[in-house]
Amino acid sequence: MIKQNLFQEADTYRDRLKTARAIPADERASLDRYFRIGLSYSSNALEGNALTLEETKLLLVKGTVSGEKPLKAYLEVVGHANAYDYMLSCARDPKAAPTEDMIKKLHFLFYQKIDLDSAGVYRDMPVYIPGTEYIPPLSEDVPHLMSHFIDQIQSSAATLHPIERAAMALKRLLDIHPFTDGNGRTGRLLMNYLLIRDGYSAVSISPDRKEAYVKALIEAQTRKNPDPFIELIAQCVLDTEKDYCRLLKLED
């Protein structure tokens, strides 16, 4: 019941945005940059990246490196922003459908400056995730599982609410863990691709929700109870839709 209420409220704000005034191209571009920075910061921060929101903004807007953080932290931000741009272009292309190649390219754009040999390539080794009993499938099963995963994304459009479908796509990609690293960020970009295709805004999961996010994911993966995870994603969608309405001065 909780998730249905969240879906309904998020849809109310989404529909308010749909019927709002036409957004000029320059304003749309400004909003895209706003969410690009916020999403790059939050998604990286969830994975332990130490750059602050202001440092992320300076890097993406001015190309300025501020502070003395590890090189990888800066490469992750730039890579994520490039992958975000590609995700957004796919989400706004009526002919672009979710495919394995799209997911591989999202990962490639994010990871190429960190480890070119592993970027966009399915893992060929076992992986273990600290802090959870969940063990991802064997590497030799990844290609088959990913092919089936794409079929699941397509078929679930007729049976699941769009927010639940996007949340479950993220969860399933994390289940498979197809890449050696960068699965969470790739999965959240895929989730946003699906949400934007269904009329929602690009959604960030705030770093202050990291503990709840990890706990809900573990609950979904080890106890087969995805509802807390879906509800957390739905709350993030609702918060983002409200934020978009605030930026466009469409509040109640």
Backbone bond lengths (Angstrom), bond angles and torsions (degrees), N, CA, C in turn:
res aa  C-N    CA-C-N  psi(-1)  N-CA   C-N-CA  omega(-1)  CA-C   N-CA-C  phi
1 M - - - 1.466 - - 1.528 111.49 -
2 I 1.350 114.84 -37.52 1.463 118.36 -179.66 1.523 110.18 -61.18
3 K 1.335 116.42 -46.12 1.464 118.20 -176.07 1.525 110.94 -67.47
4 Q 1.334 117.98 -35.19 1.460 120.06 178.25 1.523 111.06 -63.85
5 N 1.331 117.17 -38.91 1.468 120.85 177.58 1.526 110.58 -65.69
6 L 1.327 116.41 -40.24 1.456 120.19 177.99 1.527 111.08 -65.63
7 F 1.331 116.19 -42.52 1.472 119.93 177.20 1.530 109.92 -57.40
8 Q 1.327 115.72 -47.37 1.463 120.57 -175.94 1.521 111.42 -63.40
9 E 1.336 116.53 -42.79 1.464 119.41 -179.05 1.531 110.82 -68.74
10 A 1.326 116.75 -41.12 1.463 119.67 177.66 1.519 111.06 -62.36
11 D 1.322 116.61 -39.00 1.465 120.72 179.11 1.524 111.36 -65.95
12 T 1.326 116.47 -33.61 1.466 120.07 177.95 1.523 110.50 -61.23
13 Y 1.341 116.39 -44.75 1.467 120.06 179.24 1.527 110.83 -71.08
14 R 1.330 117.00 -38.71 1.469 119.57 176.72 1.526 110.58 -58.94
15 D 1.329 116.51 -44.44 1.461 120.35 -178.16 1.530 111.37 -68.88
16 R 1.332 115.62 -31.23 1.470 119.07 176.26 1.524 109.61 -64.37
17 L 1.320 116.26 -39.56 1.466 120.19 178.09 1.524 111.17 -67.56
18 K 1.335 116.36 -37.33 1.464 120.45 -179.79 1.517 111.92 -62.65
19 T 1.334 116.49 -36.57 1.456 120.52 -175.96 1.528 112.79 -94.94
20 A 1.332 116.86 3.86 1.466 120.39 -179.16 1.522 109.81 -74.44
21 R 1.308 114.34 178.97 1.465 120.26 179.09 1.525 110.26 -60.06
22 A 1.319 115.53 154.79 1.459 120.06 175.95 1.529 109.06 -64.40
23 I 1.318 116.16 135.24 1.462 120.15 -177.81 1.523 109.03 -93.00
24 P 1.343 118.08 120.43 1.469 120.66 178.74 1.522 111.03 -59.00
25 A 1.326 115.39 154.42 1.468 120.95 -175.38 1.526 112.26 -58.13
26 D 1.346 117.61 -40.97 1.464 119.45 -178.04 1.529 111.40 -68.75
27 E 1.332 116.51 -35.27 1.466 120.19 177.28 1.525 110.26 -69.83
28 R 1.324 117.15 -39.69 1.454 121.39 177.01 1.527 110.46 -60.72
29 A 1.329 116.49 -43.40 1.462 120.80 179.49 1.527 110.96 -63.44
30 S 1.328 116.15 -38.61 1.464 120.75 178.40 1.532 111.19 -64.39
31 L 1.331 116.34 -41.82 1.460 120.69 177.72 1.528 110.99 -65.61
32 D 1.330 116.17 -39.74 1.459 119.82 177.43 1.524 110.52 -59.68
33 R 1.332 117.44 -42.59 1.464 120.70 179.56 1.524 110.93 -65.47
34 Y 1.323 116.19 -38.79 1.470 121.73 179.15 1.527 110.21 -59.28
35 F 1.323 116.89 -50.09 1.461 120.62 -178.40 1.527 111.52 -73.65
36 R 1.316 117.65 -29.01 1.475 121.61 176.69 1.523 110.20 -61.47
37 I 1.320 115.98 -44.85 1.466 120.49 179.38 1.530 110.28 -67.51
38 G 1.330 116.20 -47.85 1.453 120.32 -177.37 1.517 112.48 -62.67
39 L 1.328 116.25 -41.86 1.459 120.16 -178.16 1.529 110.94 -71.55
40 S 1.329 117.45 -40.03 1.462 120.05 177.79 1.529 110.67 -62.75
41 Y 1.324 115.81 -41.96 1.475 119.12 178.39 1.524 111.51 -64.36
42 S 1.332 117.03 -52.38 1.464 120.25 -172.15 1.525 111.89 -67.82
43 S 1.338 117.62 -42.71 1.456 119.87 -177.46 1.522 111.14 -66.02
44 N 1.329 117.23 -38.35 1.459 120.23 176.67 1.529 111.24 -70.86
45 A 1.328 116.29 -39.60 1.467 119.68 -179.66 1.529 111.49 -62.61
46 L 1.321 117.24 -34.83 1.470 120.74 176.85 1.525 111.54 -58.92
47 E 1.328 116.53 -27.71 1.463 121.20 -177.25 1.525 112.15 -99.41
48 G 1.342 117.13 10.72 1.460 120.45 174.70 1.522 115.79 97.62
49 N 1.335 118.14 4.46 1.464 120.72 177.07 1.531 109.04 -63.90
50 A 1.333 116.33 132.34 1.467 121.05 -171.93 1.520 114.51 -89.74
51 L 1.331 119.14 -3.60 1.463 119.51 -179.98 1.523 110.52 -68.11
52 T 1.317 115.83 137.63 1.455 121.12 176.68 1.524 109.72 -78.38
53 L 1.322 115.40 170.73 1.462 119.51 176.49 1.523 110.55 -60.96
54 E 1.328 117.71 -41.53 1.460 120.64 -179.47 1.523 111.17 -66.70
55 E 1.330 117.82 -39.83 1.466 120.84 177.56 1.527 110.86 -66.00
56 T 1.323 116.41 -36.99 1.461 120.62 176.78 1.526 110.20 -64.06
57 K 1.314 116.18 -44.12 1.466 121.22 179.39 1.528 111.15 -62.04
58 L 1.323 117.41 -46.68 1.462 120.94 -179.70 1.530 111.04 -60.62
59 L 1.314 116.25 -39.74 1.463 120.17 -179.18 1.522 111.44 -67.52
60 L 1.342 116.74 -44.83 1.464 120.17 -175.34 1.522 113.18 -79.06
61 V 1.313 117.38 -30.73 1.468 120.49 -177.02 1.524 111.97 -90.03
62 K 1.341 116.22 -43.09 1.462 120.04 -174.14 1.521 113.54 -113.73
63 G 1.328 116.75 -6.80 1.456 119.06 -177.06 1.512 112.77 70.33
64 T 1.333 115.98 22.33 1.458 121.64 -176.07 1.519 110.67 -95.55
65 V 1.329 115.68 130.21 1.465 121.10 175.31 1.522 107.70 -93.56
66 S 1.326 116.53 118.72 1.458 121.57 -177.74 1.520 108.85 -115.68
67 G 1.334 116.62 130.73 1.455 119.91 178.28 1.512 111.85 89.79
68 E 1.312 115.62 -176.12 1.461 121.81 -177.24 1.523 109.48 -124.02
69 K 1.302 116.26 65.00 1.455 122.28 178.76 1.531 109.47 -94.16
70 P 1.326 118.07 160.91 1.475 120.43 178.33 1.525 111.11 -58.46
71 L 1.339 115.75 147.28 1.464 120.99 -179.48 1.522 110.97 -55.56
72 K 1.323 116.91 -39.40 1.462 120.45 -178.15 1.522 111.71 -57.41
73 A 1.334 117.36 -34.40 1.459 120.26 -179.10 1.521 111.25 -61.95
74 Y 1.329 116.75 -40.02 1.464 121.21 178.81 1.535 111.03 -72.08
75 L 1.332 116.01 -39.17 1.459 119.55 179.49 1.529 111.02 -64.82
76 E 1.340 116.92 -36.43 1.460 120.52 178.09 1.528 111.24 -63.91
77 V 1.320 117.13 -39.56 1.461 120.60 -179.85 1.526 110.85 -66.71
78 V 1.314 116.57 -48.17 1.470 120.19 179.83 1.525 110.78 -63.60
79 G 1.324 116.52 -42.89 1.456 120.13 179.20 1.511 112.37 -63.84
80 H 1.331 116.17 -42.13 1.463 119.25 179.67 1.525 110.59 -64.23
81 A 1.318 117.31 -40.95 1.461 120.35 179.88 1.526 110.81 -63.01
82 N 1.334 117.50 -39.75 1.464 120.45 177.39 1.527 111.14 -65.11
83 A 1.331 116.29 -41.32 1.468 120.10 177.90 1.520 110.74 -66.61
84 Y 1.324 116.89 -35.72 1.471 121.61 177.17 1.528 109.87 -61.49
85 D 1.319 116.72 -44.75 1.473 120.01 -179.89 1.524 110.84 -59.52
86 Y 1.322 116.33 -42.63 1.460 120.62 178.71 1.527 110.18 -65.66
87 M 1.338 117.02 -44.92 1.467 120.99 178.18 1.518 110.70 -56.15
88 L 1.338 117.06 -45.10 1.460 121.38 -177.40 1.526 110.84 -64.99
89 S 1.330 116.62 -39.99 1.469 119.41 179.19 1.523 110.73 -65.31
90 C 1.332 117.53 -37.90 1.462 120.75 177.49 1.521 110.85 -68.48
91 A 1.321 116.24 -41.54 1.461 120.39 -177.57 1.520 111.78 -63.47
92 R 1.322 116.75 -29.30 1.463 120.93 -177.59 1.524 112.67 -97.12
93 D 1.313 116.71 3.19 1.460 121.64 177.67 1.522 108.59 -98.60
94 P 1.333 118.60 110.86 1.472 120.34 -177.88 1.519 113.56 -57.80
95 K 1.333 117.25 -23.43 1.459 120.32 -177.08 1.532 113.05 -89.73
96 A 1.326 117.39 -9.32 1.461 120.75 -176.63 1.521 110.19 -84.31
97 A 1.320 116.23 121.26 1.465 121.76 178.64 1.524 109.04 -111.95
98 P 1.330 117.64 154.48 1.470 118.85 177.72 1.520 111.02 -66.09
99 T 1.310 116.32 126.31 1.466 121.88 -179.42 1.524 108.87 -138.58
100 E 1.329 115.04 166.64 1.468 118.79 174.26 1.528 110.55 -62.95
101 D 1.317 116.64 -38.32 1.464 119.50 -179.89 1.526 111.22 -62.39
102 M 1.325 117.15 -38.49 1.462 119.91 178.73 1.525 110.40 -64.15
103 I 1.338 116.59 -44.01 1.458 120.79 -179.97 1.523 110.25 -64.21
104 K 1.330 116.81 -42.31 1.461 120.63 177.80 1.530 111.25 -62.50
105 K 1.329 116.96 -37.74 1.468 118.90 179.66 1.521 111.28 -70.79
106 L 1.331 117.42 -37.68 1.465 119.87 174.51 1.526 109.71 -55.54
107 H 1.339 115.91 -46.69 1.463 119.86 -179.21 1.530 110.47 -67.68
108 F 1.326 116.80 -41.05 1.466 120.01 -179.74 1.529 110.87 -59.43
109 L 1.326 116.87 -48.01 1.463 120.21 -177.76 1.529 111.31 -63.45
110 F 1.318 116.17 -37.09 1.460 119.46 178.06 1.526 112.00 -70.67
111 Y 1.332 117.63 -39.60 1.460 121.41 -164.34 1.529 115.19 -105.56
112 Q 1.322 118.19 -7.21 1.469 119.67 -170.10 1.522 113.80 -62.27
113 K 1.331 118.33 -33.96 1.463 120.27 -178.75 1.533 111.97 -82.42
114 I 1.321 116.04 -11.08 1.460 121.11 179.93 1.525 110.61 -92.86
115 D 1.327 116.07 -47.13 1.470 121.72 178.64 1.523 107.87 -154.33
116 L 1.312 115.91 93.15 1.464 120.99 -173.88 1.524 111.88 -60.77
117 D 1.325 117.24 -37.51 1.466 120.14 -177.13 1.521 112.57 -65.35
118 S 1.334 117.20 -29.14 1.468 121.10 -178.21 1.523 112.80 -96.89
119 A 1.324 117.32 -9.39 1.467 121.02 -174.50 1.522 111.36 -69.60
120 G 1.332 116.02 122.81 1.456 120.86 177.79 1.511 114.08 72.47
121 V 1.320 117.37 15.70 1.466 122.23 -176.54 1.530 109.05 -119.81
122 Y 1.325 116.18 129.85 1.455 119.11 176.89 1.531 110.04 -62.27
123 R 1.313 116.01 144.50 1.467 121.45 -177.97 1.538 111.18 -64.82
124 D 1.324 114.51 152.04 1.461 121.01 176.92 1.524 110.39 -121.79
125 M 1.325 116.36 25.89 1.454 122.28 -177.84 1.531 108.81 -146.53
126 P 1.332 117.63 159.85 1.460 119.58 175.58 1.525 110.36 -71.49
127 V 1.325 116.28 152.18 1.468 121.18 175.46 1.525 108.58 -128.28
128 Y 1.332 114.27 149.24 1.461 120.57 179.15 1.526 107.69 -130.20
129 I 1.310 115.97 137.45 1.457 121.33 -173.85 1.521 109.49 -105.23
130 P 1.329 118.88 116.76 1.459 121.14 -179.27 1.537 111.54 -60.67
131 G 1.311 115.99 141.73 1.457 120.84 173.39 1.513 115.54 86.49
132 T 1.324 117.80 6.00 1.466 119.52 -179.86 1.526 109.93 -144.08
133 E 1.316 115.67 151.85 1.460 120.78 175.81 1.533 111.66 -81.32
134 Y 1.330 116.35 -11.75 1.463 119.23 -176.47 1.521 110.70 -68.59
135 I 1.325 116.07 132.65 1.464 121.88 177.55 1.532 108.35 -116.62
136 P 1.321 118.59 119.10 1.467 121.33 179.01 1.525 111.28 -62.04
137 P 1.320 117.14 160.89 1.472 121.37 -178.48 1.524 112.29 -64.47
138 L 1.321 114.99 165.20 1.452 121.04 177.26 1.532 110.43 -62.70
139 S 1.321 116.36 149.95 1.464 120.70 -176.63 1.526 112.06 -60.95
140 E 1.339 117.22 -34.51 1.465 119.47 -178.81 1.524 112.71 -68.13
141 D 1.336 116.94 -16.42 1.459 120.63 178.34 1.529 112.96 -90.20
142 V 1.327 116.60 -11.18 1.470 120.22 -173.83 1.534 112.77 -60.15
143 P 1.338 120.82 -48.93 1.471 119.11 -178.49 1.526 113.24 -56.41
144 H 1.323 117.00 -45.48 1.469 120.18 179.34 1.535 110.63 -64.09
145 L 1.323 116.79 -44.13 1.465 120.50 -178.83 1.527 111.51 -63.98
146 M 1.326 116.73 -37.61 1.460 119.71 179.40 1.521 111.26 -69.22
147 S 1.317 117.65 -38.22 1.460 120.61 176.31 1.532 110.51 -61.76
148 H 1.318 115.67 -44.22 1.467 120.40 178.17 1.524 110.66 -65.99
149 F 1.326 116.08 -36.53 1.468 121.38 179.20 1.527 111.15 -59.77
150 I 1.312 117.66 -42.70 1.467 120.79 178.05 1.522 110.06 -61.89
151 D 1.322 116.88 -41.43 1.467 120.30 176.64 1.529 110.78 -61.41
152 Q 1.330 116.85 -39.57 1.465 121.08 179.04 1.530 111.33 -63.13
153 I 1.311 116.47 -42.04 1.465 120.01 179.02 1.526 110.09 -59.20
154 Q 1.315 115.91 -45.02 1.466 120.61 -178.13 1.529 110.90 -66.06
155 S 1.328 117.47 -48.25 1.464 120.70 -174.46 1.527 112.25 -71.04
156 S 1.331 117.97 -30.71 1.462 120.49 -176.45 1.526 112.96 -72.72
157 A 1.336 117.07 -11.77 1.470 119.69 178.75 1.525 111.60 -61.11
158 A 1.319 116.39 -28.06 1.466 120.34 -177.54 1.520 112.94 -89.12
159 T 1.334 117.48 -10.74 1.461 119.25 -172.74 1.524 114.55 -120.58
160 L 1.327 118.16 -21.77 1.459 121.05 -176.15 1.525 111.38 -113.84
161 H 1.326 116.32 148.60 1.459 120.18 169.74 1.530 107.91 -59.84
162 P 1.340 118.41 144.97 1.468 120.05 -176.21 1.526 114.63 -54.46
163 I 1.330 117.61 -36.42 1.469 119.33 179.67 1.520 110.26 -69.20
164 E 1.332 117.01 -42.33 1.462 120.03 178.00 1.524 110.54 -64.74
165 R 1.305 116.56 -40.42 1.469 120.54 178.35 1.526 110.86 -60.22
166 A 1.325 117.60 -44.35 1.463 121.12 -179.24 1.525 110.93 -67.39
167 A 1.338 116.52 -41.77 1.468 120.27 178.96 1.523 111.16 -63.67
168 M 1.322 116.24 -41.76 1.464 120.01 -179.61 1.534 111.08 -70.38
169 A 1.316 117.54 -30.05 1.470 120.20 175.32 1.525 109.78 -64.97
170 L 1.328 116.72 -43.57 1.460 120.27 176.61 1.522 110.27 -61.64
171 K 1.324 116.86 -47.99 1.459 121.13 -179.04 1.529 111.03 -59.85
172 R 1.330 117.07 -43.59 1.458 120.73 -177.52 1.530 111.63 -67.05
173 L 1.343 117.34 -39.06 1.455 119.10 177.43 1.529 110.19 -63.25
174 L 1.338 116.13 -38.74 1.459 119.90 177.88 1.523 111.31 -69.62
175 D 1.327 117.11 -30.52 1.468 120.50 173.92 1.530 110.33 -60.83
176 I 1.316 115.77 -49.54 1.469 121.26 -176.12 1.526 110.81 -71.02
177 H 1.349 116.14 -37.21 1.463 121.73 179.79 1.531 110.00 52.17
178 P 1.334 117.21 60.38 1.474 119.43 -169.81 1.519 115.26 -69.60
179 F 1.336 118.06 -21.02 1.458 121.00 -175.96 1.528 110.47 -111.43
180 T 1.305 116.00 160.61 1.467 119.08 -179.45 1.523 111.63 -67.17
181 D 1.323 116.99 -30.62 1.466 122.40 179.87 1.527 107.24 -156.40
182 G 1.314 117.18 162.16 1.460 120.81 176.91 1.513 114.47 83.60
183 N 1.333 117.87 13.88 1.464 120.42 -178.53 1.529 112.29 -67.84
184 G 1.330 116.93 -40.65 1.456 119.75 -178.96 1.512 112.19 -62.90
185 R 1.321 116.40 -45.50 1.458 119.54 -178.81 1.527 111.63 -69.15
186 T 1.335 116.42 -38.17 1.462 119.32 175.40 1.522 110.37 -64.67
187 G 1.321 117.16 -42.55 1.459 121.03 179.94 1.511 113.08 -63.75
188 R 1.326 116.95 -39.60 1.471 119.32 179.73 1.525 111.33 -71.01
189 L 1.325 117.26 -30.74 1.467 119.59 173.20 1.527 110.55 -67.24
190 L 1.327 116.71 -42.19 1.467 120.06 176.54 1.523 110.25 -62.02
191 M 1.317 117.42 -43.08 1.460 121.17 176.99 1.531 110.56 -56.96
192 N 1.326 116.51 -43.14 1.461 119.68 -179.59 1.516 112.06 -69.25
193 Y 1.321 117.08 -35.31 1.464 120.13 174.10 1.528 109.91 -55.65
194 L 1.320 117.15 -47.64 1.469 121.36 -178.79 1.528 111.29 -66.48
195 L 1.315 117.12 -41.38 1.465 120.19 -179.69 1.530 111.24 -64.83
196 I 1.323 116.81 -45.17 1.464 120.10 -179.04 1.523 110.41 -64.33
197 R 1.325 116.97 -37.96 1.472 120.51 177.22 1.525 111.23 -59.97
198 D 1.326 116.43 -29.29 1.463 120.77 -179.51 1.523 112.70 -97.67
199 G 1.332 117.06 15.72 1.451 120.52 170.53 1.512 116.79 94.51
200 Y 1.338 117.62 3.62 1.462 120.24 178.57 1.527 109.85 -91.19
201 S 1.319 115.35 173.28 1.458 120.96 178.18 1.524 109.67 -91.68
202 A 1.331 116.46 166.82 1.464 121.38 176.45 1.522 109.32 -65.28
203 V 1.311 117.39 127.77 1.460 122.74 -169.46 1.524 111.76 -107.02
204 S 1.322 115.16 131.34 1.458 121.61 174.10 1.522 109.67 -104.46
205 I 1.326 115.96 145.24 1.460 121.93 170.31 1.522 106.15 -104.87
206 S 1.308 116.54 108.43 1.463 121.67 -174.06 1.519 111.18 -59.74
207 P 1.344 118.06 141.86 1.466 120.45 177.73 1.523 113.53 -57.59
208 D 1.337 117.96 -26.21 1.468 118.21 178.77 1.528 112.27 -72.93
209 R 1.333 116.42 -4.82 1.459 121.23 173.87 1.532 111.65 -101.99
210 K 1.322 117.28 8.74 1.468 120.34 -175.49 1.522 111.68 -57.36
211 E 1.317 117.56 -47.83 1.465 120.25 -177.90 1.525 110.64 -60.62
212 A 1.330 116.83 -44.43 1.467 120.56 179.31 1.521 110.90 -65.99
213 Y 1.329 116.55 -38.57 1.468 121.99 179.45 1.524 110.72 -62.60
214 V 1.318 116.52 -48.96 1.467 120.86 -179.10 1.526 110.35 -65.15
215 K 1.319 116.56 -43.60 1.476 120.70 179.91 1.525 110.92 -60.95
216 A 1.336 116.45 -43.99 1.464 120.23 -178.93 1.526 111.03 -67.80
217 L 1.328 117.11 -36.62 1.458 120.37 178.34 1.534 110.75 -66.01
218 I 1.322 116.77 -43.85 1.469 120.52 177.95 1.526 110.23 -61.57
219 E 1.331 116.58 -41.25 1.463 120.65 177.46 1.524 110.45 -59.80
220 A 1.319 116.42 -41.17 1.466 120.79 -179.17 1.523 111.43 -69.16
221 Q 1.327 116.78 -39.39 1.464 120.38 -174.26 1.530 113.45 -82.17
222 T 1.333 117.93 -35.03 1.464 119.71 -174.23 1.521 113.13 -100.94
223 R 1.321 116.74 -24.21 1.465 119.42 -178.23 1.529 112.35 -116.57
224 K 1.327 115.97 5.77 1.465 122.36 176.35 1.529 111.87 55.96
225 N 1.319 115.86 36.83 1.465 121.40 178.28 1.525 108.63 -121.90
226 P 1.337 118.37 91.17 1.465 120.53 -175.19 1.526 115.02 -81.94
227 D 1.334 118.79 -8.58 1.462 120.22 -172.80 1.533 113.86 -57.51
228 P 1.348 120.55 -46.45 1.466 118.43 178.34 1.526 113.09 -59.28
229 F 1.325 116.54 -36.19 1.466 120.35 179.01 1.532 110.04 -67.82
230 I 1.313 116.53 -45.51 1.468 120.52 179.27 1.528 110.22 -62.08
231 E 1.330 116.91 -41.70 1.462 120.68 -179.82 1.524 111.58 -65.13
232 L 1.324 117.09 -38.11 1.465 119.68 177.69 1.523 110.67 -64.17
233 I 1.330 116.82 -45.20 1.468 120.23 177.97 1.531 110.04 -62.50
234 A 1.335 116.77 -41.90 1.472 120.27 179.68 1.526 110.95 -61.72
235 Q 1.331 117.15 -38.96 1.464 120.01 178.04 1.526 110.76 -65.36
236 C 1.334 116.51 -38.70 1.462 120.20 177.39 1.529 111.00 -65.16
237 V 1.332 117.02 -39.47 1.464 120.74 176.68 1.522 109.96 -62.23
238 L 1.318 116.17 -46.31 1.462 120.36 179.56 1.524 110.97 -59.90
239 D 1.328 116.96 -45.68 1.469 120.46 179.57 1.520 111.17 -60.70
240 T 1.337 117.07 -39.59 1.464 120.76 -179.59 1.519 111.32 -68.43
241 E 1.342 117.07 -41.51 1.466 119.81 178.09 1.526 110.74 -62.46
242 K 1.314 116.45 -39.57 1.472 120.44 176.60 1.524 110.40 -63.42
243 D 1.331 116.12 -41.87 1.463 120.56 -179.72 1.525 110.70 -63.66
244 Y 1.323 116.71 -41.06 1.458 121.15 178.66 1.525 110.15 -62.94
245 C 1.326 116.52 -42.88 1.471 120.45 177.64 1.531 110.74 -63.04
246 R 1.336 116.51 -38.52 1.466 120.21 177.75 1.521 110.53 -62.89
247 L 1.325 116.81 -44.66 1.461 120.38 -179.43 1.525 111.97 -62.39
248 L 1.331 115.47 -34.59 1.465 120.26 179.57 1.528 112.91 -92.76
249 K 1.347 114.56 6.91 1.470 121.33 178.32 1.533 111.07 58.43
250 L 1.340 114.26 47.46 1.470 120.19 179.25 1.529 111.13 -114.19
251 E 1.330 117.79 21.23 1.468 120.28 179.97 1.527 110.32 -65.90
252 D 1.346 113.39 163.99 1.475 118.73 176.51 1.518 110.21 -60.01
